[in-house]
């Protein structure tokens, strides 16, 4: 079972900091999360795809999903840790 951890505004909006989901791939686990919290995630979802907006950062075991070979279709292991965060910057 993979752990999904929410950080920052996403955590505040959803009201939980971590959730555990079964899923063969990162996409499957995140889709289960979206299904469970769709009402609280509206402003973080892409209206065209229904998936998380591209401005959210998804890390799996500290690696950004965009750098993984199979991206969201990367297979999950039992103890994988997925972090979903809204990157912020400042100057």
matplotlib code that plots the C-alpha trace (Angstrom):
import matplotlib.pyplot as plt

x = [0.0, 1.4, 1.3, 0.1, 1.2, -0.3, 1.7, 0.8, -2.4, -3.5, -3.3, -5.3, -8.0, -8.5, -8.1, -5.8, -2.0, -1.6, -3.7, -2.9, -4.0, -3.5, -2.7, -0.6, 0.7, 1.1, -1.8, -4.2, -3.4, -3.8, -7.1, -8.4, -7.4, -9.2, -12.3, -12.4, -11.8, -13.1, -15.3, -12.4, -9.9, -12.0, -9.5, -6.6, -8.0, -7.6, -11.1, -10.3, -8.8, -10.3, -6.7, -4.5, -3.4, 0.0, 1.1, 1.1, 4.3, 4.2, 7.2, 7.6, 10.2, 11.7, 11.9, 9.7, 7.4, 8.3, 11.8, 10.6, 10.8, 7.1, 6.0, 2.5, 2.4, 5.4, 4.5, 4.2, 5.9, 4.3, 6.2, 6.3, 5.7, 3.9, 4.0, 1.7, 2.5, 1.9, 5.4, 5.9, 8.7, 9.8, 12.5]
y = [0.0, 3.4, 6.4, 9.7, 12.7, 16.2, 19.3, 23.0, 24.4, 21.0, 19.5, 22.5, 22.2, 18.5, 18.4, 15.4, 15.1, 11.5, 8.7, 5.1, 3.5, 0.3, 0.7, -1.0, 2.4, 5.9, 7.0, 4.3, 5.4, 9.1, 8.4, 6.7, 9.7, 12.0, 9.9, 10.0, 13.8, 15.2, 17.8, 19.2, 19.0, 21.0, 23.9, 21.5, 19.4, 20.0, 20.7, 18.9, 15.7, 15.5, 14.7, 16.8, 20.1, 20.1, 22.9, 20.4, 18.5, 14.8, 13.1, 9.3, 8.4, 11.9, 11.7, 14.0, 11.9, 13.8, 12.2, 8.6, 6.4, 5.5, 8.8, 8.2, 4.7, 3.7, 0.6, 1.1, -1.0, -1.8, 1.0, 3.7, 7.3, 9.7, 13.4, 15.9, 19.5, 22.9, 24.3, 27.9, 30.2, 33.6, 36.0]
z = [0.0, -1.0, 1.1, -0.5, 1.5, 0.8, 1.5, 1.8, 0.4, -0.8, 2.7, 4.1, 1.4, 1.6, 5.4, 5.7, 5.5, 4.4, 3.0, 2.0, -1.3, -3.2, -6.8, -9.5, -10.7, -9.5, -11.7, -10.2, -6.6, -7.4, -9.3, -6.2, -4.1, -6.6, -6.5, -2.7, -2.4, -5.7, -4.0, -2.0, -5.0, -7.6, -7.8, -8.1, -11.0, -14.7, -16.1, -19.3, -17.9, -14.4, -13.2, -11.0, -12.6, -14.2, -11.8, -8.9, -8.2, -7.7, -6.1, -5.6, -3.1, -3.5, -7.3, -9.4, -11.5, -14.7, -14.5, -14.0, -17.2, -17.1, -15.5, -13.9, -15.2, -13.0, -11.0, -7.3, -4.6, -1.2, 0.7, -1.9, -0.7, -3.0, -2.2, -3.9, -3.4, -4.8, -5.5, -4.3, -4.8, -3.7, -4.3]

ax = plt.figure().add_subplot(projection="3d")
ax.plot(x, y, z, "-o")
ax.set_aspect("equal")
plt.show()
